[in-house]
Amino acid sequence: MAEVVLVNRTRFTSSLKNELLDQFDQLAKETRIPKSRLFDEAIEDLLKKYAAKDL
């Protein structure tokens, strides 16, 4: 099977608390928004939060 080529994304591996993963799965299912898009939004919000603190 051919490897999927990602053009606008980068694959990486991480881990989450079990409770967060269950909630994340449910949110993606209920909103019908892909997990990758939800994760992008969460990271963008986190970066804005810390940018505002002028690290």
VMD Tcl script that builds the backbone (N, CA, C; Angstrom):
set m [mol new atoms 165]
animate dup $m
set s [atomselect $m all]
$s set {name element resname resid chain x y z} {
  {N N MET 1 A 0.840 -1.180 0.000}
  {CA C MET 1 A 0.000 0.000 0.000}
  {C C MET 1 A 0.889 1.249 0.000}
  {N N ALA 2 A 0.568 2.219 -0.826}
  {CA C ALA 2 A 1.362 3.428 -0.956}
  {C C ALA 2 A 1.197 4.328 0.267}
  {N N GLU 3 A 2.276 5.013 0.632}
  {CA C GLU 3 A 2.238 5.936 1.761}
  {C C GLU 3 A 1.523 7.214 1.347}
  {N N VAL 4 A 0.686 7.738 2.228}
  {CA C VAL 4 A -0.043 8.973 1.965}
  {C C VAL 4 A 0.935 10.142 2.025}
  {N N VAL 5 A 0.922 10.986 1.004}
  {CA C VAL 5 A 1.792 12.156 0.955}
  {C C VAL 5 A 1.001 13.353 1.475}
  {N N LEU 6 A 1.512 13.970 2.528}
  {CA C LEU 6 A 0.868 15.145 3.102}
  {C C LEU 6 A 1.543 16.391 2.561}
  {N N VAL 7 A 0.749 17.301 1.985}
  {CA C VAL 7 A 1.301 18.511 1.387}
  {C C VAL 7 A 1.231 19.680 2.364}
  {N N ASN 8 A 0.077 19.872 2.995}
  {CA C ASN 8 A -0.145 21.020 3.870}
  {C C ASN 8 A -0.167 20.653 5.347}
  {N N ARG 9 A 0.293 19.467 5.684}
  {CA C ARG 9 A 0.256 19.003 7.065}
  {C C ARG 9 A 1.546 18.240 7.353}
  {N N THR 10 A 1.864 18.100 8.625}
  {CA C THR 10 A 3.010 17.311 9.050}
  {C C THR 10 A 2.531 16.301 10.084}
  {N N ARG 11 A 2.849 15.065 9.875}
  {CA C ARG 11 A 2.453 14.007 10.805}
  {C C ARG 11 A 3.378 14.015 12.013}
  {N N PHE 12 A 2.791 13.906 13.208}
  {CA C PHE 12 A 3.582 13.747 14.415}
  {C C PHE 12 A 2.784 12.899 15.406}
  {N N THR 13 A 3.461 12.429 16.433}
  {CA C THR 13 A 2.827 11.551 17.407}
  {C C THR 13 A 2.847 12.216 18.774}
  {N N SER 14 A 1.753 12.052 19.504}
  {CA C SER 14 A 1.656 12.587 20.849}
  {C C SER 14 A 0.748 11.681 21.666}
  {N N SER 15 A 0.469 12.078 22.887}
  {CA C SER 15 A -0.453 11.311 23.720}
  {C C SER 15 A -1.305 12.264 24.539}
  {N N LEU 16 A -2.482 11.799 24.944}
  {CA C LEU 16 A -3.421 12.592 25.739}
  {C C LEU 16 A -3.885 11.782 26.937}
  {N N LYS 17 A -4.381 12.483 27.945}
  {CA C LYS 17 A -5.023 11.796 29.059}
  {C C LYS 17 A -6.211 11.024 28.502}
  {N N ASN 18 A -6.493 9.869 29.063}
  {CA C ASN 18 A -7.619 9.050 28.601}
  {C C ASN 18 A -8.927 9.832 28.628}
  {N N GLU 19 A -9.150 10.611 29.690}
  {CA C GLU 19 A -10.398 11.376 29.805}
  {C C GLU 19 A -10.517 12.420 28.693}
  {N N LEU 20 A -9.399 13.040 28.337}
  {CA C LEU 20 A -9.427 14.037 27.265}
  {C C LEU 20 A -9.687 13.382 25.921}
  {N N LEU 21 A -9.103 12.233 25.709}
  {CA C LEU 21 A -9.289 11.549 24.430}
  {C C LEU 21 A -10.751 11.157 24.234}
  {N N ASP 22 A -11.372 10.647 25.274}
  {CA C ASP 22 A -12.788 10.280 25.178}
  {C C ASP 22 A -13.639 11.493 24.820}
  {N N GLN 23 A -13.367 12.624 25.484}
  {CA C GLN 23 A -14.127 13.848 25.212}
  {C C GLN 23 A -13.833 14.377 23.811}
  {N N PHE 24 A -12.576 14.282 23.399}
  {CA C PHE 24 A -12.165 14.732 22.067}
  {C C PHE 24 A -12.856 13.907 20.990}
  {N N ASP 25 A -12.886 12.606 21.166}
  {CA C ASP 25 A -13.588 11.714 20.234}
  {C C ASP 25 A -15.061 12.092 20.131}
  {N N GLN 26 A -15.680 12.344 21.279}
  {CA C GLN 26 A -17.102 12.686 21.307}
  {C C GLN 26 A -17.359 14.021 20.612}
  {N N LEU 27 A -16.500 15.007 20.859}
  {CA C LEU 27 A -16.651 16.316 20.216}
  {C C LEU 27 A -16.564 16.186 18.700}
  {N N ALA 28 A -15.584 15.444 18.216}
  {CA C ALA 28 A -15.431 15.259 16.771}
  {C C ALA 28 A -16.656 14.562 16.185}
  {N N LYS 29 A -17.167 13.592 16.898}
  {CA C LYS 29 A -18.339 12.862 16.422}
  {C C LYS 29 A -19.569 13.765 16.384}
  {N N GLU 30 A -19.794 14.523 17.471}
  {CA C GLU 30 A -20.979 15.381 17.560}
  {C C GLU 30 A -20.941 16.535 16.568}
  {N N THR 31 A -19.768 17.137 16.375}
  {CA C THR 31 A -19.656 18.301 15.493}
  {C C THR 31 A -19.403 17.919 14.042}
  {N N ARG 32 A -18.985 16.654 13.845}
  {CA C ARG 32 A -18.621 16.172 12.508}
  {C C ARG 32 A -17.463 16.977 11.916}
  {N N ILE 33 A -16.609 17.501 12.814}
  {CA C ILE 33 A -15.397 18.215 12.416}
  {C C ILE 33 A -14.237 17.249 12.610}
  {N N PRO 34 A -13.375 17.096 11.606}
  {CA C PRO 34 A -12.245 16.167 11.748}
  {C C PRO 34 A -11.360 16.528 12.942}
  {N N LYS 35 A -10.836 15.511 13.582}
  {CA C LYS 35 A -9.983 15.724 14.755}
  {C C LYS 35 A -8.782 16.595 14.408}
  {N N SER 36 A -8.234 16.439 13.232}
  {CA C SER 36 A -7.067 17.246 12.853}
  {C C SER 36 A -7.428 18.735 12.818}
  {N N ARG 37 A -8.625 19.061 12.357}
  {CA C ARG 37 A -9.049 20.465 12.316}
  {C C ARG 37 A -9.304 20.988 13.730}
  {N N LEU 38 A -9.908 20.167 14.592}
  {CA C LEU 38 A -10.122 20.566 15.990}
  {C C LEU 38 A -8.782 20.769 16.695}
  {N N PHE 39 A -7.835 19.885 16.420}
  {CA C PHE 39 A -6.511 19.996 17.027}
  {C C PHE 39 A -5.809 21.269 16.550}
  {N N ASP 40 A -5.912 21.596 15.262}
  {CA C ASP 40 A -5.344 22.843 14.736}
  {C C ASP 40 A -5.904 24.042 15.502}
  {N N GLU 41 A -7.216 24.055 15.703}
  {CA C GLU 41 A -7.863 25.163 16.404}
  {C C GLU 41 A -7.357 25.274 17.841}
  {N N ALA 42 A -7.212 24.143 18.507}
  {CA C ALA 42 A -6.727 24.141 19.888}
  {C C ALA 42 A -5.301 24.675 19.971}
  {N N ILE 43 A -4.433 24.269 19.060}
  {CA C ILE 43 A -3.046 24.732 19.057}
  {C C ILE 43 A -2.985 26.226 18.737}
  {N N GLU 44 A -3.798 26.688 17.786}
  {CA C GLU 44 A -3.837 28.118 17.467}
  {C C GLU 44 A -4.243 28.928 18.695}
  {N N ASP 45 A -5.267 28.466 19.424}
  {CA C ASP 45 A -5.709 29.161 20.636}
  {C C ASP 45 A -4.605 29.177 21.693}
  {N N LEU 46 A -3.909 28.076 21.846}
  {CA C LEU 46 A -2.816 27.983 22.812}
  {C C LEU 46 A -1.687 28.940 22.449}
  {N N LEU 47 A -1.334 29.001 21.178}
  {CA C LEU 47 A -0.272 29.915 20.736}
  {C C LEU 47 A -0.661 31.376 20.960}
  {N N LYS 48 A -1.928 31.714 20.702}
  {CA C LYS 48 A -2.396 33.090 20.958}
  {C C LYS 48 A -2.324 33.411 22.445}
  {N N LYS 49 A -2.724 32.467 23.278}
  {CA C LYS 49 A -2.700 32.666 24.731}
  {C C LYS 49 A -1.299 33.002 25.204}
  {N N TYR 50 A -0.309 32.246 24.761}
  {CA C TYR 50 A 1.049 32.469 25.231}
  {C C TYR 50 A 1.726 33.638 24.530}
  {N N ALA 51 A 1.311 33.973 23.321}
  {CA C ALA 51 A 1.860 35.142 22.632}
  {C C ALA 51 A 1.429 36.408 23.352}
  {N N ALA 52 A 0.226 36.406 23.903}
  {CA C ALA 52 A -0.296 37.567 24.615}
  {C C ALA 52 A 0.493 37.816 25.910}
  {N N LYS 53 A 1.154 36.804 26.421}
  {CA C LYS 53 A 1.926 36.942 27.646}
  {C C LYS 53 A 3.355 37.431 27.381}
  {N N ASP 54 A 3.681 37.678 26.124}
  {CA C ASP 54 A 5.017 38.176 25.740}
  {C C ASP 54 A 6.140 37.359 26.367}
  {N N LEU 55 A 6.173 36.088 26.025}
  {CA C LEU 55 A 7.252 35.236 26.542}
  {C C LEU 55 A 8.521 35.729 26.000}
}
mol reanalyze $m
mol bondsrecalc $m
mol representation Tube
mol addrep $m
